[in-house]
């Protein structure tokens, strides 16, 4: 039985994860490992997906994730999509809905664990191919190029470095390690970035940074 307390030697409670497999069994038999320090309980879901109470994160494996995401709407738990699709339209729409995206064959079990942990603190994780799909989408909207550059010009050089790393799927802690900054400093930078970009959070900011969503008109401050 787990006991409460503030002992410096106590471990944080491990997470409860729902595996929603729309297209067959979960293919990663080695995840989670029995001694996984982050994931303690796995609940397997079949369609129609109904997420029980007490679930921290849902991992959705699905070849057609957009329809399945609709079934999970309102569950209250963050979702990570694992799919073989990496076309720009699908990735952008999944990301707009606030879900992380890992492309099959483009991630390892360590990345999956990082995505699960990050989802609990509001980080939307993307595998490298998913990041590339977002960037590809931005390249197909040249008409918005000038507006995007004006938006980026609102950020300081350091803030642009932070946004560039955020848009590759890194969280605040990882960005801090890359830039040799404290996590608190990175989070302060992110707060300033969200205000300058008029973004609701990291997902909205990344979409605007990459040009995958309409850029709002600049806010005139007096």
Buried (B, 14 or more C-beta within 10 A) or exposed (E): EEEEEEEEEEEEEBBBBBBBBBEEEBEBEEBBEEEBEBBBEBBEBEEEBEBEEEBBBBBBBBEEBBEBBEBBEEBEBBBBBBBEBBEBEBBBBBBEBBBBBBBBEBBEEEBBBBBBBBBEEEBBBBBBBBBBBBBBBBEEBEEBEEBBEEBBEBBEEBBBBBBEBBBBBBBBBBBBEBBEBEBEBBBEBBEBBBEBBBBEEBBBBBBBBBBBBEBEEEEEEE
